Amino acid sequence: MVPVKSFMVPREKFVTVERDTSAQAAARIMRDRGIGSLFVTNQKDIIGILTDTDMMRRVVASGSDPNKTTVEQIMSAPILTIEENKTLLDANDLMAQAHVRHLGVTRDGKLVGMISVRDLVVFLTNLPRK
């Protein structure tokens, strides 16, 4: 089976926002870039992940003011991770068990990438059909 590292988004390509960024500013970045998640930083350290689901549940559904709510208040932390040499099937199983759509990918315990349900769908879509 294919290892997670072959389909992950490498850390160098992460889109990040500082922890005091407003939810509205973060939502606009996600919209403009066509992405479903952002990494939240405290200076250069990644401290969490903000997903479109976090935005819906913790801002929109709760009636919070997106201009006054910071990404740190609504992010998911700590980031659930999987080692880079695990398989895409392992990643799929972990996402299903934890009810998440994004996993951090680690090498020797250090965050080196991210994989999403979207990445798994792309892989499955490109498999040869019988």
LOMIKE-807880 format. One line per field, with one value per residue: residue in one letter; residue number from 0; x negated, y, z negated of N, C-alpha, C in turn. Coordinates in steps of 0.2 Angstrom, whole numbers, plus 5000, padded with zeros to 4 digits. Atoms other than C-alpha are relative to their C-alpha. Layout:
<nodes>
aa <- [A/...]
i <- [NUM/...]
n_u <- [X/...]
n_v <- [Y/...]
n_w <- [Z/...]
ca_u <- [X/...]
ca_v <- [Y/...]
ca_w <- [Z/...]
c_u <- [X/...]
c_v <- [Y/...]
c_w <- [Z/...]
</nodes>
This chain:
<nodes>
aa <- [M/V/P/V/K/S/F/M/V/P/R/E/K/F/V/T/V/E/R/D/T/S/A/Q/A/A/A/R/I/M/R/D/R/G/I/G/S/L/F/V/T/N/Q/K/D/I/I/G/I/L/T/D/T/D/M/M/R/R/V/V/A/S/G/S/D/P/N/K/T/T/V/E/Q/I/M/S/A/P/I/L/T/I/E/E/N/K/T/L/L/D/A/N/D/L/M/A/Q/A/H/V/R/H/L/G/V/T/R/D/G/K/L/V/G/M/I/S/V/R/D/L/V/V/F/L/T/N/L/P/R/K]
i <- [0/1/2/3/4/5/6/7/8/9/10/11/12/13/14/15/16/17/18/19/20/21/22/23/24/25/26/27/28/29/30/31/32/33/34/35/36/37/38/39/40/41/42/43/44/45/46/47/48/49/50/51/52/53/54/55/56/57/58/59/60/61/62/63/64/65/66/67/68/69/70/71/72/73/74/75/76/77/78/79/80/81/82/83/84/85/86/87/88/89/90/91/92/93/94/95/96/97/98/99/100/101/102/103/104/105/106/107/108/109/110/111/112/113/114/115/116/117/118/119/120/121/122/123/124/125/126/127/128/129]
n_u <- [4996/5003/5002/4997/5005/5000/4994/4999/5002/5006/4999/5002/4995/4994/4997/5000/4998/5001/4995/4995/4996/4993/4997/4998/5006/5002/4995/5002/5006/4998/4995/5004/5005/4996/5002/4996/5004/5006/5004/5001/5006/5003/5007/5001/4998/4994/4996/4993/4997/4993/4997/4993/4995/5001/4997/4992/4997/5002/4999/4993/4995/4999/4998/5006/5002/5006/5005/5003/5002/5006/5001/5002/4994/4996/5004/5000/5007/5005/4998/5001/5005/5002/5007/5000/5001/4994/4997/4994/4994/5001/4998/4992/4997/5001/4995/4993/5000/5000/4995/5004/5001/5007/5005/5006/5004/5006/5006/5003/4996/4999/4995/5003/4995/4993/4996/4993/4995/5000/5006/4999/4996/5004/5003/4996/4997/5005/5001/4997/4994/5000]
n_v <- [4994/4994/4997/4994/4995/4999/4995/4994/4993/4999/4994/4994/4997/4999/4993/4999/4993/4999/5002/4994/4999/5000/5005/4997/5000/5007/5003/4997/5003/5007/4999/4997/5005/5006/5005/5001/4999/4996/5002/4994/4999/4996/4999/5005/5006/5002/5002/5003/5000/4997/5003/4997/5002/4996/4994/5001/5003/4996/4993/4999/5003/4997/4993/4996/4995/5002/4995/5000/5007/5002/5006/5004/5001/5005/5005/5007/5001/5000/5003/5008/5001/5007/5000/4999/5007/5003/5001/4996/5003/4998/4993/5000/5003/4995/4994/5003/5001/4993/4995/4994/5000/4998/5003/4998/5006/4999/5004/5000/4996/4993/4999/4999/5000/5000/5004/4998/5004/4998/5003/5007/5001/4999/5006/5005/4998/5002/5007/5004/5003/5006]
n_w <- [5000/4999/5006/5001/4998/4993/4999/5005/4998/5004/5004/4997/4996/5005/5001/5007/5003/5007/5004/5001/4993/5001/4996/4993/4996/4998/4995/4993/4997/4997/4994/4995/4998/4998/5005/5005/5007/5001/5006/5005/5003/5005/4996/4994/5003/4998/5006/4998/4993/4999/4994/4999/5005/5006/4999/5000/5006/5006/4999/4997/5004/5007/5000/5002/4995/4996/5000/5007/5002/4997/4998/5006/5003/4996/4997/5003/5003/4996/4993/5000/4995/4998/4998/4992/4997/5001/4993/4999/5004/5007/5001/4999/5006/5005/4999/5001/5008/5003/4997/4998/4993/4999/5005/4999/4999/5004/4999/5006/5005/4998/4995/4993/4995/5002/4995/5001/4997/4993/4998/5000/4994/4994/4999/4999/4993/4995/5000/4994/5000/4997]
ca_u <- [5000/4995/4986/4994/4978/4981/4998/4995/4994/4976/4974/4966/4982/4993/5004/5002/5010/5005/5015/5023/5030/5048/5060/5066/5049/5045/5061/5056/5039/5047/5060/5047/5035/5048/5042/5051/5038/5025/5011/5011/4995/4987/4973/4966/4972/4987/5000/5016/5026/5041/5053/5069/5078/5071/5077/5095/5097/5087/5091/5107/5117/5113/5117/5099/5093/5081/5072/5069/5066/5048/5042/5034/5051/5058/5044/5042/5027/5017/5016/5019/5004/4998/4981/4976/4972/4989/5001/5015/5027/5020/5023/5041/5044/5037/5048/5063/5060/5057/5070/5057/5053/5035/5020/5003/4989/4974/4956/4948/4961/4959/4972/4967/4983/5002/5014/5033/5048/5047/5029/5036/5050/5038/5028/5043/5050/5034/5034/5036/5053/5057]
ca_v <- [5000/5018/5027/5043/5053/5051/5061/5073/5092/5096/5108/5121/5123/5125/5141/5148/5162/5169/5164/5182/5182/5185/5171/5182/5185/5167/5162/5174/5167/5149/5155/5165/5150/5137/5127/5119/5122/5133/5130/5142/5148/5156/5165/5151/5137/5127/5126/5120/5118/5128/5119/5124/5113/5122/5138/5131/5123/5136/5152/5151/5139/5147/5164/5171/5187/5182/5199/5197/5178/5173/5158/5152/5152/5140/5130/5111/5107/5097/5091/5072/5065/5049/5044/5047/5028/5023/5018/5028/5015/5018/5037/5033/5022/5035/5049/5038/5033/5051/5059/5071/5076/5082/5073/5080/5069/5066/5060/5055/5064/5080/5088/5087/5087/5086/5074/5077/5067/5076/5069/5051/5054/5060/5044/5033/5042/5038/5020/5008/5002/4984]
ca_w <- [5000/5003/4989/4982/4986/5005/5004/4990/4992/4986/4972/4983/4992/4976/4976/4959/4948/4932/4917/4915/4933/4933/4939/4953/4959/4959/4968/4982/4984/4985/4997/5008/5008/5011/4995/4981/4967/4960/4948/4932/4926/4911/4920/4930/4919/4926/4911/4920/4936/4941/4952/4961/4949/4934/4942/4945/4928/4917/4925/4937/4927/4910/4916/4912/4920/4933/4931/4912/4912/4914/4923/4907/4899/4912/4918/4915/4904/4902/4921/4923/4932/4941/4945/4964/4967/4962/4977/4984/4977/4960/4962/4968/4953/4941/4948/4948/4929/4924/4935/4942/4960/4958/4950/4947/4954/4943/4946/4930/4920/4929/4940/4959/4968/4968/4977/4979/4984/5001/5003/5000/5013/5026/5023/5024/5040/5049/5045/5060/5063/5066]
c_u <- [4996/4999/5003/4995/5001/5006/5001/4998/4994/5001/4998/5005/5006/5002/5001/5003/4998/5006/5005/5004/5007/5003/5002/4994/4997/5004/4999/4994/5002/5004/4995/4995/5003/4998/5005/4997/4994/4996/5000/4994/4999/4993/4999/5002/5007/5004/5007/5001/5007/5003/5007/5005/5000/5004/5008/5002/4998/5001/5008/5005/5001/5002/4994/4999/4994/4994/4996/4998/4993/4999/4998/5006/5004/4996/5000/4992/5000/5002/4999/4995/5000/4993/5000/4999/5006/5004/5006/5006/5000/5002/5008/5003/5000/5005/5007/5001/5001/5005/4996/4999/4993/4995/4993/4995/4993/4994/4996/5003/5001/5004/4997/5005/5007/5003/5008/5004/5000/4994/5002/5005/4997/4996/5005/5003/4995/4998/5002/5006/5000/5005]
c_v <- [5006/5003/5007/5006/5002/5004/5006/5007/5001/5006/5007/5003/5001/5008/5001/5007/5000/4999/5006/5002/4999/4994/5002/5000/4993/4997/5003/4997/4993/5001/5002/4994/4993/4994/4999/5000/5004/4998/5007/5000/5005/5002/4995/4993/4998/4998/4997/5000/5003/4997/5003/4997/5003/5007/4999/4999/5006/5007/5001/4997/5003/5007/5005/5005/4998/5005/5000/4993/4999/4993/4995/4997/4994/4994/4993/4999/4995/4996/4992/4999/4992/5001/4999/4993/4996/5000/5005/4997/5001/5007/5000/4997/5005/5006/4998/4999/5007/5005/5007/4999/5002/4996/5003/4994/5001/4996/5000/5004/5007/5001/5002/5001/5000/4996/5001/4994/5001/4997/4992/4999/5001/4993/4995/5001/4998/4993/4997/4997/4993/5000]
c_w <- [5000/4993/5000/5003/5008/5002/4996/5003/4996/4996/5003/5004/4996/5001/4993/4998/4993/4995/4998/5006/4998/5004/5007/5005/5003/5005/5007/5003/5002/5006/5006/5003/5002/4995/4994/4993/5000/4994/4995/4997/4994/5002/5005/4998/5002/4993/5001/5007/4999/5006/5002/4996/4994/5001/5000/4993/4994/5001/5003/4996/4993/5000/4998/5005/5003/5000/4993/4998/5003/5002/4994/4996/5003/5003/4997/4998/4995/5007/4999/5005/5001/5003/5008/5003/4999/5007/5000/4997/4993/4998/5000/4994/4994/5000/4999/4992/4997/5002/5002/5008/5002/4995/5002/5002/4997/5003/4993/4995/5002/5006/5007/5005/4997/5006/4998/5003/5008/5003/5002/5006/5006/5002/5003/5007/5005/5000/5007/4999/5003/5006]
</nodes>
